[in-house]
Amino acid sequence: MDTGGNSLPSGSDGVKRKVCYFYDPEVGNYYYGQGHPMKPHRIRMTHALLAHYGLLQHMQILKPFPARDRDLCRFHADDYVAFLRSITPETQQDQLRQLKRFNVGEDCPVFDGLYSFCQTYAGGSVGGAVKLNHGLSDIAINWAGGLHHAKKCEASGFCYVNDIVLAILELLKQHERVLYVDIDIHHGDGVEEAFYTTDRVMTVSFHKFGDYFPGTGDIRDIGYEKGKYYSLNVPLDDGIDDESYHFLFKPIIGKVMEVFRPGAVVLQCGADSLSGDRLGCFNLSIKGHAQCVTYMRSFNVPLLLLGGGGYTIRNVARCWCYETGVALGIEVDNKMPQHEYYEYFGPDYTLHVAPSNMENKNSRHLLEEIRAKLLDNLSKLRHAPSVQLQERPPDTELPEEDSFSK
């Protein structure tokens, strides 16, 4: 299938990036149970599209090394990790107290291979961080990751292990500052909570706010102590479209990049913010969603792309396939190639789907207020944290002779 050669997606900077992609063929076999909206099968569908669009040959493909207990315990409590390792569908009746304590059972069911699933998706995210740390890739992708609700000692919102927190901890070994950006429709609460009191990680979450899971992410939640102003929450209402989203996304993220100056960026690309999602209520097109990836890529900072939510699985696969193309700088054709899941994409068999005509409840006035408030919060950060004020300016600002060397 011709991907359109080397033509670059709109808004791309025309520079090729070294991209690595983590994928375990087993991941699509895990099954949360009948009727559960979270379907790991979407990762296999995404992979099939990448293969048939000819994108795999442009990336280094890696099978994740499963995260070990001690890797998971860098963030999670030992007894919680031990519980995840030991619980099975057969033994869960004997562990009802622990199930309740760790919030496992309802939204986060026990299923066959649960612990292996956690090890695999966490291993991909940590592995991506390692690749970036060693300068072996410019962009690392793990569509199986991005499970942003998991807490230190409890599961939440279909998430058991917080691979994002683990990946950020890995990036912090090499980088003074790491930026986390979350475009899932749900607030990235687990990641925000983990880094709420530090100035080394800035978290920015764009999400539906108001009577919606997980209920957190108020614009007034800004971080605490050393972390004050290092949490940014962008609360949105139903029906937000591409134009309204980018009225906020680009100026806010542009300012964040300017004042925070991260050494690495983690972008959680939850696809439940797309139009027509089974659990979502936003109205983004795939191109609108992918513009966030294009924009983050344009800063040429080491970038980790992760999955997350997304419950209309044909659209999830479409979105993450297109965004892989964006990462590579390859514009993929709208006409879908024949492949083993082709029938999922009827009746049009195209990569892009039109947004709906749902009402956008985000008025321009409200968006302007949000933008002004968040830009004002960012103006309170005088300079990048953990950097002494008498730091050496970038080389481009130095005269021909290095005045610092005398």
C-alpha positions in Angstrom: 0.0 0.0 0.0 1.5 3.4 -1.0 1.4 5.7 2.0 1.9 8.7 -0.2 5.6 8.3 0.0 7.4 11.0 2.0 4.7 13.6 1.9 4.4 15.2 5.3 1.2 15.7 7.3 0.0 19.3 7.4 1.8 21.3 10.0 4.8 19.0 10.1 8.2 20.5 10.3 9.6 18.4 7.4 12.3 16.7 9.6 12.4 13.0 9.9 12.6 11.5 13.4 13.9 8.2 14.6 10.9 6.4 15.9 10.7 3.2 17.9 7.4 1.3 18.4 6.6 -1.2 21.2 4.2 -4.0 20.5 3.5 -7.4 21.9 1.3 -9.6 19.7 -0.2 -11.2 22.9 -1.6 -7.9 24.1 -4.7 -8.2 21.9 -5.6 -11.5 23.6 -6.4 -10.0 27.0 -10.1 -9.7 27.7 -11.7 -7.6 30.4 -14.9 -9.6 30.1 -18.2 -9.5 28.3 -19.7 -6.0 27.9 -16.7 -4.3 29.3 -15.8 -1.2 27.2 -12.0 -1.6 27.5 -10.9 -3.9 24.7 -7.1 -4.6 24.3 -8.0 -6.0 20.9 -7.9 -2.4 19.6 -4.1 -2.5 19.9 -4.0 -5.5 17.5 -6.3 -3.7 15.1 -4.0 -0.6 15.2 -1.0 -2.8 14.5 -2.7 -4.4 11.5 -3.4 -1.0 10.1 0.2 0.0 10.6 1.4 -3.1 8.8 -0.9 -2.8 5.8 -0.2 1.0 5.5 3.5 0.1 5.3 4.4 2.1 8.3 6.2 -0.6 10.3 9.1 -0.6 7.9 9.9 3.0 8.9 10.2 2.3 12.6 12.2 0.1 14.9 9.7 -2.4 16.2 10.4 -3.7 19.7 8.7 -6.3 21.9 8.5 -4.9 25.4 10.5 -6.5 28.1 7.9 -7.2 30.8 8.2 -4.9 33.8 9.4 -6.7 36.9 7.9 -6.4 40.4 10.7 -4.1 41.4 10.0 -1.9 38.4 6.3 -1.6 39.3 7.2 -0.9 43.0 9.1 2.2 42.0 5.7 3.8 42.2 3.2 1.2 43.4 2.9 -0.2 46.9 4.5 -3.6 47.4 1.4 -5.2 48.8 -0.7 -3.9 45.9 1.8 -5.3 43.3 1.9 -8.6 45.2 -2.0 -8.7 45.1 -2.0 -8.1 41.3 0.5 -10.8 40.9 -1.5 -13.4 42.9 -5.1 -12.7 42.1 -6.9 -14.9 39.5 -10.5 -15.3 38.5 -10.4 -18.6 40.4 -9.1 -17.2 43.7 -11.0 -13.9 43.8 -13.8 -15.2 45.9 -11.3 -15.9 48.7 -9.9 -12.4 48.5 -12.9 -10.2 48.7 -11.5 -7.9 51.4 -8.4 -7.2 49.3 -10.4 -6.7 46.1 -12.4 -4.0 47.9 -9.3 -2.5 49.4 -7.5 -2.2 46.0 -10.6 -1.2 44.1 -10.5 -4.3 41.9 -13.7 -6.0 40.7 -16.1 -3.7 39.1 -14.6 -1.2 36.5 -11.3 -3.0 37.0 -12.2 -6.7 36.8 -10.0 -9.7 37.5 -9.3 -11.6 34.2 -6.9 -14.3 33.0 -3.4 -13.0 32.6 -4.1 -9.7 34.4 -0.6 -9.4 35.8 1.1 -10.3 32.6 -1.0 -7.6 30.8 0.2 -5.0 33.4 3.8 -6.1 33.0 3.6 -5.9 29.2 2.0 -2.4 28.9 4.1 -1.0 31.6 7.2 -2.6 30.1 6.5 -0.8 26.8 6.2 2.6 28.4 9.3 2.2 30.5 11.2 0.7 27.6 10.3 3.8 25.5 11.6 6.1 28.2 14.9 4.1 28.2 15.2 4.5 24.4 14.7 8.2 24.7 17.1 8.5 27.6 19.9 6.9 25.6 19.2 9.1 22.6 18.4 6.0 20.5 15.1 7.4 19.4 13.5 10.8 19.0 10.0 9.5 19.5 8.9 6.3 21.2 5.4 4.9 20.9 3.5 2.4 23.1 -0.2 2.4 22.2 -0.9 -0.3 24.8 0.2 2.2 27.6 -1.3 5.5 28.8 -3.3 4.0 31.7 -3.5 7.3 33.7 -6.0 6.5 36.5 -4.1 3.9 38.4 -3.0 5.1 41.9 -0.1 4.0 44.2 -2.2 1.4 45.8 -5.4 1.1 43.9 -6.8 0.3 40.5 -9.1 2.9 38.9 -11.0 3.5 35.7 -9.8 0.3 33.8 -6.2 1.0 34.9 -4.2 -1.2 37.2 -0.6 -0.1 36.9 0.3 3.5 36.1 2.8 3.0 33.3 2.9 6.7 32.7 4.2 7.5 36.2 6.8 4.7 35.8 7.9 6.1 32.4 8.2 9.6 33.8 10.3 8.3 36.8 12.6 6.7 34.2 12.9 9.9 32.2 13.7 11.9 35.4 16.9 9.9 35.7 18.2 11.7 32.6 16.1 14.9 32.4 15.8 17.7 35.0 12.2 18.4 33.9 9.5 16.3 32.2 6.2 17.5 30.7 3.1 15.3 30.7 0.3 16.3 28.4 -3.0 14.4 28.5 -5.7 14.6 25.7 -7.8 11.7 26.8 -11.4 12.9 27.6 -10.9 11.9 31.2 -8.7 13.8 33.7 -5.2 12.3 34.1 -5.7 12.1 37.9 -3.3 9.3 38.7 -0.4 11.1 37.0 -1.3 14.5 38.5 -1.5 13.0 42.0 1.9 11.3 41.7 3.7 14.5 40.8 1.5 17.1 42.6 4.2 18.4 44.9 7.2 18.5 42.6 8.4 21.2 40.2 10.3 18.6 38.0 7.2 17.3 36.4 4.5 19.5 34.9 1.1 17.9 34.2 -1.3 19.4 31.7 -4.7 17.7 31.3 -7.5 18.6 28.8 -10.6 16.9 29.9 -14.4 16.8 30.3 -15.2 18.4 33.6 -18.5 18.3 35.6 -20.3 15.2 36.7 -17.9 12.9 34.8 -15.4 10.3 35.8 -13.1 10.7 37.8 -14.6 14.0 39.0 -11.2 15.7 39.5 -9.3 18.3 37.4 -10.8 21.6 38.4 -9.0 24.6 36.9 -8.2 25.7 40.5 -6.2 22.5 41.2 -2.7 23.9 40.4 -0.3 21.8 42.4 1.0 22.1 46.0 4.1 23.3 47.8 7.1 23.1 45.4 4.6 21.9 42.7 2.4 24.9 42.9 1.5 26.1 39.3 3.0 22.8 37.9 -0.4 21.2 37.5 -2.6 22.7 34.7 -6.1 21.6 34.3 -8.2 22.5 31.3 -11.8 21.8 32.1 -14.0 21.4 29.0 -17.7 20.8 28.2 -19.5 18.5 25.8 -19.2 18.8 22.1 -15.8 20.5 21.9 -14.6 20.6 18.2 -11.1 20.9 16.6 -11.1 24.7 16.4 -12.2 25.3 20.0 -9.7 22.7 21.3 -6.8 24.2 19.5 -7.8 27.7 20.6 -6.7 26.4 24.0 -4.1 23.7 23.2 -1.6 25.6 21.1 -1.3 28.8 23.2 -1.2 26.9 26.5 1.3 24.3 25.4 3.4 26.9 23.5 3.6 28.9 26.8 4.4 25.7 28.8 7.2 24.8 26.5 8.6 28.3 26.7 8.6 28.7 30.5 9.0 25.1 31.7 11.5 24.0 29.0 11.2 20.2 29.5 13.9 17.8 28.5 11.3 15.2 27.5 7.6 15.1 26.8 5.0 12.4 27.5 1.8 12.7 25.4 -1.1 10.5 26.4 -3.2 10.2 23.3 -6.5 8.8 24.7 -8.8 8.4 21.7 -12.0 8.7 23.8 -11.9 12.4 23.1 -12.8 11.7 19.4 -16.3 12.3 18.0 -18.6 9.2 18.4 -16.7 7.5 21.2 -18.8 5.0 23.1 -18.0 6.6 26.5 -17.0 10.1 25.3 -18.9 13.3 24.6 -16.3 15.4 22.6 -16.4 16.1 18.9 -12.8 16.0 17.7 -11.9 14.7 14.3 -8.9 12.3 14.0 -7.0 15.2 12.3 -7.9 17.5 15.1 -6.7 15.0 17.7 -3.5 14.3 15.7 -2.7 18.0 15.5 -1.7 17.7 19.2 0.9 15.1 18.2 2.1 17.3 15.3 2.4 20.3 17.6 4.3 18.4 20.3 6.6 16.8 17.6 7.4 20.3 16.3 9.4 21.2 19.4 11.9 18.4 18.6 12.1 17.3 22.3 12.3 13.6 23.1 8.7 12.5 22.9 6.9 9.4 24.3 3.5 8.7 22.7 1.1 6.6 24.7 -2.4 5.3 24.2 -5.1 5.5 26.9 -8.9 5.5 26.6 -10.9 4.9 23.5 -14.0 2.7 23.3 -15.2 2.8 19.7 -12.4 0.6 18.7 -12.5 1.1 14.9 -11.9 4.8 15.5 -9.2 4.2 18.1 -7.3 2.1 15.5 -7.8 4.8 12.9 -6.6 7.5 15.2 -3.4 5.8 16.5 -2.5 4.6 13.0 -2.8 8.2 11.7 -0.8 9.5 14.7 1.9 7.0 14.1 2.1 8.4 10.5 2.4 11.9 12.0 5.3 10.7 14.3 7.1 9.4 11.2 6.3 12.4 9.1 4.3 10.2 6.6 0.8 11.3 5.5 -1.3 8.1 5.2 -3.9 7.6 2.5 -7.6 8.0 3.5 -8.5 5.0 1.5 -8.0 2.0 3.8 -6.0 -1.0 2.6 -7.5 -4.5 2.7 -6.5 -6.3 5.9 -7.8 -8.8 8.4 -10.1 -6.3 10.2 -11.3 -4.5 7.1 -15.0 -5.3 7.8 -14.8 -3.2 11.1 -14.4 0.0 9.0 -17.4 -0.2 6.7 -19.4 1.1 5.0 -16.8 3.7 3.9 -13.5 1.9 4.6 -11.7 5.2 5.1 -9.2 6.3 7.8 -11.0 9.6 8.6 -14.5 9.9 9.9 -16.5 13.1 9.9 -17.3 14.7 13.3 -21.0 14.9 14.2 -23.3 17.9 14.3 -23.5 17.8 18.1 -23.8 21.1 19.9 -20.5 22.6 21.2 -21.3 23.7 24.7 -17.9 25.5 25.0 -18.7 29.1 24.3 -15.9 31.4 23.0 -16.3 33.5 26.2 -15.7 30.5 28.4 -12.7 29.3 26.3 -11.2 32.8 26.5 -11.6 32.8 30.3 -10.0 29.4 30.6 -7.1 30.5 28.3 -6.5 33.7 30.2 -6.6 32.0 33.6 -4.1 29.3 32.6 -1.7 31.7 30.8 -1.8 33.9 34.0 -0.9 30.9 36.1 2.0 30.1 33.8 3.2 33.7 34.0 3.8 33.1 37.7 6.6 30.7 36.8 9.5 33.0 36.4 12.0 30.6 34.9 12.4 26.8 34.6 12.7 25.3 38.0 15.7 23.5 39.4 17.9 25.7 37.3 20.0 28.4 38.9 19.4 31.9 37.7 23.0 32.5 36.7 22.9 29.5 34.3 24.8 29.8 31.1 22.5 31.0 28.3 22.1 28.8 25.2 25.1 29.0 22.8 23.1 30.9 20.2 23.0 33.8 22.5 26.8 33.9 23.2 29.2 36.2 21.4 31.8 34.6 19.2 34.2 34.4 22.2 32.8 32.6 25.2 32.8 35.3 27.8 32.2 32.7 30.6 35.6 31.0 30.0 37.7 33.8 31.3 
